[in-house]
Amino acid sequence: MFDKLNGVERRYQELETLLSDPNVLKDQDAYQKYAREHSEIGEIVDAFREYRQADREMDESIELQRDGDPEIKELARDEAERLAEKKQRLEARLKKLLMPRDPNDRKNILLEIRAGAGGDEAGLFAGDLFRMYGRYAENQGWKVELMDHHETGAGGFKEVIAMVHGQGAYSRLKFESGTHRVQRVPTTETQGRIHTSAVTVAVLPEAEEVELNVDPGELKIDVYRSTGPGGQSVNTTDSAVRITHLPTGVVVICQDEKSQWKNKAKAMKVLRARLLDRMVQEQTDKRSEERKSQIGSGDRSGRIRTYNFPQGRVTDHRIGLTLYKLDSILQGDLDPVIDELVTFYQAQALQQNADSFEGQPAVMDHP
């Protein structure tokens, strides 16, 4: 671990030199890139230097314990104990800071919600989830941009797709991908029986053009008249856009805007996000046969959460968490659930990272 930390510190020093280089200062793209990396590893370097200082001070305290003065020996012994605890805390912090970070965590997200089994009730719950995520985004200071939607006759959604713009949106919502189950009595149920319906949620990191080059020659673009409820352009102008990515067969449709070029721009955002997600899933498949146990694997076949209305209960089945806060959660108070998921998976990653350091000395050697 300390070899890695020494390497991080050397890179930090290199970045400090680069950031003061006149040639880099002239190139804003390069400057921003180096400044971002400098900021990201700064916390690691600060903690490492603090650990190294505590290590030196501890050696000095151990040396003072050989002093002939009993009072000095006692003070040195107390100081050594304090420094040992400090080093332990710093070492735990450094291990956490060295955990591999998801490069997508800072990105905006594409949020896709689709009604599954359950008919109209599933569509209504899809609407409930969309409002829940919208309120959560509002609480975070994020912006929600509706990309496309298809309503049901009962006032719900067959499908709703939105882009969520905000720093760290993916880091907070990436755990929401999966099947969300709802248990409640539908308004049309005369016998008071509880029905179970399902809605699928997909959270995809936004793909920038520089990350994923889509060859225009591999796209089939069709335009046609919009359908369903909408403004004056519905059924009167060819504003709806359907883009097919021929190599993969991925199809994206967008008709929310009156302008054809705006619909095309939105559809391309959705297409890039889906293609990036597909690429990440393929890479994940190659790395592990146990996709379902991995964070961000994109496996959405399993039920991840149940919303039980009669009991006012929300249960996340991945971590065995049950909260009797259904109303507040549906109003966008998702942090109690998300915080537990983040803690669980961070602990899991920390353990895996710790295993890679097993057998290395806990105390670093220094000059």
Secondary structure, DSSP 8 states (H G I E B T S, - for coil): -HHHHHHHHHHHHHHHHHHT-HHHHH-HHHHHHHHHHHHHHHHHHHHHHHHHHHHHHHHHHHHHTTSS-HHHHHHHHHHHHHHHHHHHHHHHHHHHHTS---TTTTS-EEEEEEE-TTTHHHHHHHHHHHHHHHHHHHHHT-EEEEEEEEE-TTSSEEEEEEEEESTTHHHHHGGG-EEEEEEE--TT-SS---EEEEEEEEEEE---TTTS---GGGEEEEEE---SS-STTTTTS--EEEEEETTTTEEEEE-SSSSHHHHHHHHHHHHHHHHHHHHHHHHHHHH-S-GGGSTT----SSEEEEEETTTTEEEETTTTEEES-HHHHHTT--HHHHHHHHHHHHHHHHHHHHHHTTTS-SS----
